[in-house]
Every structure is written in C-alpha cells, then in structure tokens.
Amino acid sequence: MSVLCGLPPLLECVYGVACARWAWKRCLHSAGHDSENWSVATAEEFEPVPRLCRYILGVYEDDLRQPQWEPPEGYGINPDCLIVKKNYPDTGGRAPPYLLYLDHDHADIVLAIRGLNLAKESDYAVLLDNKLGKRKFDGGYVHNGLLKAAGLVLNAECEIMKQLLEKYPNYTLTVTGHSLGSGVAALLTMVVAQNLDKLGNIDRKRIRCFAIAPARCMSLNLAVRYADVINSIVLQDDFLPRTATPLEDIFKSLFCLPCLLCLRCMRDTCISEEKMLKDPRRLYAPGRLYHIVERKPFRCGRFPPVVKTAVPVDGRFEHIVLSCNATSDHAIIWIEREARRALELMQERDHVKEIPAKQKMERQQTLTREHNEEHKAALQRAVTLAVPHAFSPSHYGTFDELEEEQSDTSVRDSSPGSSSRSKTKDNWDELIERLYEKDESGHKILIRSRSQ
C-alpha cells in the first residue's frame, strides 16, 4: 500500500523532468541550427529569388500598371509581356490564381502561383483533399489536392508553354509559388520532368522550380531525387516547411495554431529522427533548400541576412522553432525584402572583389558541378539511411528502378499507334493517373523480386 502511495509523486517527478528536458531542448534549438553546416549560397544561384517573389506578388494585383505593392527598380513586371493571368473564377476554385509571364530581360518563361487566401473556401478544399500518404506517385507519396491543382494548371497552359518554349529555344521555364502555390509549383514541376516530351521534348536543364515558403508536399525520396530542378526558399523561423502535421490538420485548427505547433514540438522532440526517416508517408519540403538566416539566438534585432544551401537528407527542417516570428517569416513580403537584402550583400561582396566576367563564368561552371556532386551524395545518403523506396542513383539523378520503368514507358510510347495519340491534346490528369498506375505495378514487381 505504501508503494502505491509513493507512485503518484514519482510519476510527477518523471513528468516534470521530461517537461524540463523538452523545454531545455526546444529553447536551445534555433533556426540557425538547421543550416549551420550548410555551404553559403552565391549570388548567381540566388539571383532569381527576389525577382520571382515580385512575380508572385503580381498575381495579387488587380492592375499591374498601378501596383498596390510598388516594386523596387529592376524588379517590376512589364504588363505588355504578360501572357496569361487567371483568378479564382477562371480556375473554378480548383487551383490558386496564377500568371504566365515572358521575362525577356532574363530569358525566362515564368509561371507564378499565389499563396493561400484565408477568405477563399476553395483553397481550403485543395488543402483538405488529402490524407497523409494517400497519394502514391512516382515511387513516393505526394499531397493529393496539390497534385490535382497542378494537373489543372497544366491542362490549361500546357499548349501555350510548349509554343513559347519552341519560339524561344534559349529561354528557361521557371515555375514558382508561395505557400499553397509552392506545393502546386513543386508537384507541377515534378510531373513536367516526367513528361518532357509533352512540352516539345525539352532538356531537363531548361525547367526549374523555386518554391517560396514551401509546404511539405512530397516524401523524402522524391524531395531528394528532384533536387536538381526544384529549389525551396525558407526565411529564418518559418513554421510551414518545418511541420510534418498534415496541411489539412493545420488549417482545421487555424485559430488554435500556437497550441497545435506546441503539441507538434513536444511530439517531434520525443520521436527519433531515424524513425522519422523510415516513415515512407512522411512529407517534406521539396528539392534543394535555401535558408535565409537573419537572426541569432539570444540577440535582439535583425542581422545582415546570410543564405545557406544544401540538399540534406537527415536534418531536413525536422523541428519547429519556438519563435514569435514563426508565422511572420512565412509572409511573401518579408521573404522578398530579406531575399533582396541578401542578394545585394552578395553582389556588393563580388563587386568589392572585382571578379572578372571570365572568372564568374568559371565559378558558375564550378557551382553547377558542385551542385551535381552534392545531389548525387544526397541520393547515396538516402540509400545509406535506408530511406523507403531509395535505390542507388544513376548519373541522371534518378533511382535505377525508376529509370528502368521510364525506359519501358518509352518503348511503349514508340509502339504503333502512339504517334496518333500524341497529335491530340494531352490530358495531364490522365498522364498523372498513368504514373500512379505505373508506380503501383512497379511496386508490386519490386515486392515479388525481393520475396524471391
């Protein structure tokens, strides 16, 4: 009986120690810890980010000739080069508003998608169209509603993008978005990378994506595999790229977001990272990560922003930062401002060093080579950590199993009758479903081969 009487105080002590340990770990964890071992980004690779933020802000504008947010010099949109601009009535609420812009100054065709509109029920419908791990795609898992929205945008604009890419063979195709739009942009880029022939059989190097304040929308193997074409931009303490809580749960609990984030912090502290990596349905921020760091722990005010970059596998924004700026750092206005400050500092340093044009070109080539090597190392790291569905990478930056599946697909497409199908307008929803079915059949074949 005396043992039972002493049990409640003992449990209280254990609970108190656990809470103190959690509070100690969380208070010492700052945003800088996420990227402290990453390399510093260069001006050449980070240059598009402030400009693309401005293009996303252009989606919010009613009249681009009289913008509500006056852009700095050199960052504005030329209304005469606007190809398409669609709002909620145009998309039927099944995808966020977006614009298609021809940027002659930077030899770029830009598809920019806006973020979540808190006043639009249709945006919540896109977010809620998902269950964690519901949608299998290309050897991994993705957010179902965001993938559907990507298919809708492709169905509407594929022909125009194909014509522009053929008309301007030296231009790149850049897909960008913020928050909700970043998830749509990342999944759209992933689908396009799987179907380059539908855009005139363009080279993979001509497409790229910049996901601003990205939603966690794809499983780890996909996030790493597509790091050669998808880039994610995160400002300091932004909560969205860090929480693995399903997006639908976040916005169901929108008015109690601090409570939800605190509970998620407690749960993540108690779960080992090894267990997180082994969960094939856990979603992540996509592609190569760029982290803008402008505040330091236990110091007040903002510091000159520094941009760190890497293709991490483990330690990929796994823990929420307890910060009063966790939500404000998600705002596109703040991201654009700090990204522009960071770029200006990079350019000033380069100007002081007076780097010749030839040396800059050599540095760009070296940077490309380093990024390719880092990407391959990340793919190998995924294999080493036994990340589900990760296999030895090929020199194309894909996994061997998927490369074999793609070769089988190309054989089928070259069979008689395929030319007649290609002449008709492509339905991207059907292409997405075909990739889903291919993934299902490939997964079953893999299981059988392993059992044998």
C-alpha positions in Angstrom: 0.0 0.0 0.0 2.8 2.4 0.8 4.4 1.6 -2.6 1.1 2.7 -4.3 1.0 5.9 -2.3 4.5 6.8 -3.4 3.7 6.2 -7.1 1.9 9.5 -7.9 4.8 11.7 -6.6 7.3 9.5 -8.6 5.2 9.9 -11.8 5.0 13.7 -11.2 8.8 13.8 -10.9 9.3 11.8 -14.1 6.8 14.0 -15.9 8.5 17.2 -14.5 11.9 16.0 -15.6 10.5 15.1 -19.1 8.9 18.6 -19.5 12.1 20.3 -18.3 14.2 18.3 -20.8 11.8 19.2 -23.6 11.8 22.9 -22.7 15.6 22.9 -22.5 16.0 21.3 -25.9 13.4 23.5 -27.6 14.7 26.7 -26.1 18.2 26.0 -27.2 17.1 25.0 -30.7 17.2 27.9 -33.1 16.7 28.3 -36.8 20.4 28.6 -37.3 21.0 25.0 -36.1 19.1 23.7 -39.2 21.6 25.0 -41.6 24.8 25.7 -39.6 26.8 23.0 -41.5 25.5 24.0 -45.0 27.5 25.9 -47.5 26.9 29.6 -48.3 24.9 30.4 -51.5 26.4 32.5 -54.2 24.8 35.5 -56.0 24.5 33.6 -59.3 22.3 30.8 -57.9 20.2 33.0 -55.6 19.6 35.8 -58.1 16.2 34.8 -59.3 14.6 34.6 -55.8 13.7 38.3 -55.1 12.5 38.7 -58.7 10.3 35.6 -58.5 8.8 36.9 -55.3 7.8 40.0 -57.1 6.1 38.0 -59.9 4.1 36.1 -57.2 3.0 39.4 -55.7 1.9 40.3 -59.3 -0.8 37.6 -59.1 -2.3 39.5 -56.2 -2.6 42.8 -58.2 -5.8 43.9 -59.8 -3.9 46.2 -62.2 -0.2 45.6 -62.9 0.1 49.1 -64.4 -0.8 50.6 -61.0 0.5 48.0 -58.5 -0.5 48.1 -54.9 3.0 47.0 -53.8 5.3 49.3 -55.7 8.3 47.2 -56.8 11.9 48.4 -56.4 13.7 49.5 -59.5 14.5 46.5 -61.8 12.0 44.1 -60.1 8.7 45.2 -61.7 6.6 43.3 -64.2 6.1 44.7 -67.7 2.3 44.4 -68.3 3.0 44.1 -72.1 4.8 40.8 -71.6 2.1 39.2 -69.5 0.8 36.1 -71.4 -1.9 34.8 -69.1 -3.4 35.9 -65.7 -6.1 33.8 -64.1 -8.2 34.4 -61.0 -10.5 32.2 -58.9 -13.4 32.3 -61.4 -11.0 31.2 -64.2 -9.7 28.2 -62.2 -13.1 27.3 -60.7 -11.5 27.3 -57.3 -9.7 24.1 -58.0 -6.3 25.8 -58.2 -4.9 29.0 -56.8 -4.7 32.1 -59.2 -1.6 32.3 -61.3 0.1 34.2 -64.1 2.3 33.3 -67.1 4.9 35.9 -67.8 7.6 36.3 -70.5 10.7 37.7 -69.0 12.8 38.8 -71.9 15.4 40.5 -69.7 16.3 37.2 -68.0 15.4 34.8 -70.9 12.8 33.2 -68.8 9.2 31.9 -69.1 7.7 32.2 -65.6 4.6 30.5 -64.2 3.9 32.2 -60.8 1.2 30.8 -58.4 -0.1 32.8 -55.4 -0.4 31.5 -51.8 -3.3 30.7 -49.6 -6.2 33.1 -49.5 -7.7 32.8 -46.0 -11.0 34.2 -47.3 -11.5 31.5 -50.0 -13.1 28.2 -49.1 -11.8 26.7 -52.4 -8.2 27.0 -51.2 -9.1 25.0 -48.0 -10.8 22.4 -50.2 -7.5 21.9 -52.1 -5.6 21.5 -48.8 -8.2 19.2 -47.3 -8.2 16.9 -50.3 -5.6 14.6 -48.8 -4.9 12.0 -46.2 -1.3 11.6 -45.1 0.3 9.2 -47.6 -2.9 8.8 -49.5 -1.5 9.6 -53.0 1.3 7.3 -54.3 3.2 8.8 -57.1 6.5 8.1 -59.0 7.8 5.8 -56.2 6.8 8.0 -53.3 3.9 9.9 -51.8 2.6 13.4 -52.5 -0.3 15.6 -51.4 -3.3 14.7 -53.4 -5.1 18.0 -53.6 -1.9 19.9 -54.6 -1.3 17.3 -57.3 -4.8 17.7 -58.7 -4.3 21.5 -58.8 -1.0 21.0 -60.7 -2.8 18.9 -63.3 -5.5 21.5 -63.8 -2.9 24.3 -64.4 -1.0 22.0 -66.9 -4.2 21.2 -68.7 -5.0 24.9 -69.1 -1.5 26.2 -70.0 0.5 23.3 -71.5 0.0 24.3 -75.1 0.9 27.9 -74.5 4.1 26.9 -72.6 5.0 24.5 -75.4 4.6 27.2 -78.0 6.7 29.7 -76.0 9.5 27.1 -75.4 9.6 26.4 -79.1 9.6 30.0 -80.1 12.3 30.9 -77.6 14.7 27.9 -77.6 17.2 29.6 -75.3 14.7 30.5 -72.6 14.2 28.5 -69.4 10.8 27.6 -67.9 10.6 28.6 -64.2 7.7 27.6 -62.1 7.3 29.4 -58.8 4.8 29.7 -56.0 4.3 30.8 -52.4 2.9 28.7 -49.5 -0.1 26.8 -51.1 1.2 27.8 -54.5 4.7 26.4 -53.7 3.2 22.9 -53.3 1.4 23.2 -56.6 4.5 24.6 -58.3 6.7 21.8 -57.0 4.4 19.0 -58.0 3.7 20.6 -61.4 7.5 20.7 -62.0 7.8 17.0 -61.0 5.0 16.0 -63.4 6.6 18.0 -66.2 10.0 16.5 -65.5 8.4 13.1 -66.0 6.8 14.2 -69.3 9.3 16.4 -71.0 8.1 15.2 -74.4 4.8 16.9 -73.9 6.5 20.3 -73.9 8.4 19.6 -77.1 10.9 17.1 -75.7 12.9 19.9 -74.0 16.0 19.3 -72.0 15.6 18.8 -68.3 18.0 21.6 -67.6 15.5 24.1 -69.1 13.0 23.6 -66.3 13.3 24.7 -62.7 11.1 25.4 -59.7 11.5 27.9 -56.9 9.1 27.0 -54.0 8.9 30.1 -51.7 8.0 29.2 -48.1 7.2 25.7 -49.2 4.6 23.3 -48.0 5.7 19.8 -47.2 4.2 18.1 -50.2 6.3 15.0 -51.1 8.0 12.1 -49.5 11.8 12.2 -48.7 12.9 10.1 -51.7 11.1 12.4 -54.1 12.3 15.6 -52.3 15.9 14.5 -52.8 15.6 13.0 -56.2 14.2 16.2 -57.8 16.7 18.5 -56.1 18.3 19.2 -59.5 15.2 21.0 -60.7 13.3 22.0 -57.5 14.6 24.7 -55.0 12.9 25.7 -51.8 13.4 29.1 -50.1 12.9 29.3 -46.3 13.1 32.5 -44.3 14.6 32.0 -40.8 11.9 30.5 -38.5 9.0 29.9 -41.0 6.8 27.2 -39.5 5.3 25.6 -42.6 8.4 23.9 -44.0 9.1 22.5 -40.6 5.9 20.9 -39.5 5.0 17.5 -40.7 1.5 17.9 -39.5 -0.8 17.3 -42.5 -1.8 20.6 -44.0 -5.5 19.8 -43.6 -5.0 19.5 -39.8 -3.2 22.8 -39.7 -6.0 24.7 -41.3 -8.7 22.8 -39.5 -7.0 24.1 -36.3 -6.1 27.5 -37.8 -7.4 29.5 -34.8 -5.5 27.4 -32.4 -2.3 27.3 -34.4 0.0 28.1 -31.5 -1.4 25.1 -29.5 -1.0 22.8 -32.5 2.6 23.9 -33.1 3.4 23.4 -29.4 2.0 19.9 -29.4 3.9 19.1 -32.6 7.1 20.4 -30.9 6.6 18.0 -28.0 5.9 15.1 -30.3 8.9 15.7 -32.6 11.2 16.0 -29.6 10.2 12.5 -28.4 10.4 10.8 -31.8 13.9 9.8 -33.0 15.0 11.2 -36.4 15.8 7.6 -37.5 12.1 6.7 -37.0 11.0 9.8 -39.0 13.3 8.8 -41.9 11.9 5.3 -42.0 8.3 6.6 -42.4 7.6 6.4 -46.2 4.4 8.6 -45.9 6.0 11.5 -44.1 6.1 14.6 -46.3 9.0 17.0 -46.7 9.9 20.4 -48.2 10.9 19.6 -51.8 14.3 19.8 -53.5 17.4 21.8 -52.7 17.0 24.1 -49.7 18.0 27.7 -49.4 17.8 29.0 -45.8 17.9 32.8 -45.2 19.3 33.4 -41.7 19.0 36.9 -40.3 18.6 36.5 -36.5 20.8 34.9 -34.0 19.9 33.2 -30.6 19.8 35.4 -27.6 20.3 38.5 -29.6 17.9 41.3 -30.5 17.2 42.7 -33.9 17.9 41.6 -37.4 21.4 41.0 -38.8 22.7 41.1 -42.4 21.0 38.1 -43.9 23.1 35.1 -44.9 21.8 32.4 -47.3 22.8 28.8 -46.7 22.1 26.0 -49.1 22.3 22.2 -49.2 20.5 19.0 -50.3 20.1 17.5 -46.9 18.5 14.1 -46.2 18.7 13.8 -42.4 18.1 17.1 -40.5 15.8 18.4 -43.2 13.9 21.1 -41.2 12.6 18.4 -38.9 11.8 20.6 -35.8 9.6 23.6 -35.4 11.4 26.6 -33.9 9.6 28.2 -30.9 9.7 31.8 -32.1 7.4 34.8 -32.2 8.5 35.2 -35.9 7.4 31.6 -36.9 4.3 32.9 -38.7 5.6 36.4 -39.8 8.6 34.8 -41.6 6.1 33.0 -43.8 4.8 36.3 -45.4 5.8 36.7 -49.0 6.5 40.5 -48.4 9.1 39.7 -45.7 10.7 37.0 -47.8 11.0 39.2 -50.8 12.5 42.0 -48.8 15.1 39.8 -46.9 16.0 37.9 -50.1 16.7 41.2 -51.9 18.8 42.4 -49.0 20.8 39.1 -49.0 21.3 39.3 -52.8 22.5 42.9 -52.6 25.1 41.9 -49.9 26.3 39.0 -52.1 26.6 41.3 -55.1 28.4 44.0 -53.1 31.0 41.4 -51.9 31.5 40.3 -55.5 31.9 43.9 -56.7 34.4 44.7 -54.0 36.5 41.7 -55.1 36.1 42.9 -58.7 35.6 39.4 -60.1 36.2 39.4 -63.9 33.5 38.1 -66.2 35.6 35.1 -67.3 36.2 34.1 -63.7 32.4 34.5 -62.9 31.7 32.1 -65.8 34.2 29.6 -64.5 32.7 30.0 -61.0 29.2 29.3 -62.4 30.5 26.1 -64.1 32.2 25.0 -60.8 29.0 25.8 -58.9 27.0 23.6 -61.3 29.4 20.8 -60.9 29.4 21.1 -57.1 25.6 21.0 -57.1 25.6 17.9 -59.2 28.1 16.2 -56.9 26.1 17.3 -53.8 22.9 15.9 -55.4 24.5 12.5 -56.0 25.9 12.4 -52.5 22.4 13.1 -51.1 20.9 10.3 -53.2 23.6 8.0 -51.9 22.9 9.2 -48.4 19.3 8.3 -48.8 20.3 4.8 -49.7 22.7 4.5 -46.7 20.0 5.6 -44.3 17.6 3.1 -45.8 15.0 5.7 -46.7 12.0 3.8 -48.1 11.9 3.5 -51.9 15.5 4.9 -52.2 17.9 3.0 -54.5 21.3 3.6 -56.0 21.2 6.7 -58.1 22.1 6.9 -61.7 24.0 9.8 -63.3 20.6 11.3 -64.3 19.8 11.9 -60.6 17.0 9.3 -60.5 16.9 5.9 -58.9 17.7 2.8 -61.0 14.3 1.2 -60.6 12.5 4.3 -61.9 15.0 4.7 -64.8 14.1 1.1 -65.9 10.4 1.9 -65.7 10.9 5.1 -67.8 12.7 3.0 -70.4 9.8 0.6 -70.5 7.4 3.5 -70.9 9.4 5.0 -73.8 9.3 1.6 -75.6 5.5 1.5 -75.2 5.2 5.1 -76.4 7.2 4.3 -79.5 4.9 1.4 -80.5 2.5 1.8 -83.4 -0.4 4.0 -82.7 1.4 6.2 -80.2 2.0 8.9 -82.8 -1.7 9.3 -83.4 -2.2 9.8 -79.6 0.5 12.5 -79.4 -1.3 14.6 -82.1 -4.3 15.1 -79.8 -4.3 17.5 -76.9 -2.7 15.9 -73.9 -4.8 15.4 -70.7 -2.4 15.9 -67.8 -4.9 14.2 -65.4 -4.6 11.0 -67.4 -0.8 11.3 -67.5 -0.7 11.7 -63.7 -3.0 8.6 -63.3 -0.8 6.7 -65.7 2.3 7.5 -63.5 0.2 6.4 -60.5 -0.7 3.1 -62.1 2.9 2.6 -63.2 4.1 3.2 -59.7 1.6 0.6 -58.3 2.6 -2.1 -60.8 6.3 -1.3 -60.3 5.9 -1.5 -56.6 4.3 -4.9 -56.9 7.0 -6.2 -59.2 9.7 -5.0 -56.7 8.0 -6.8 -53.8 7.8 -10.0 -55.8 11.5 -9.7 -56.8 12.6 -9.2 -53.2 10.5 -12.1 -51.9 12.2 -14.4 -54.5 
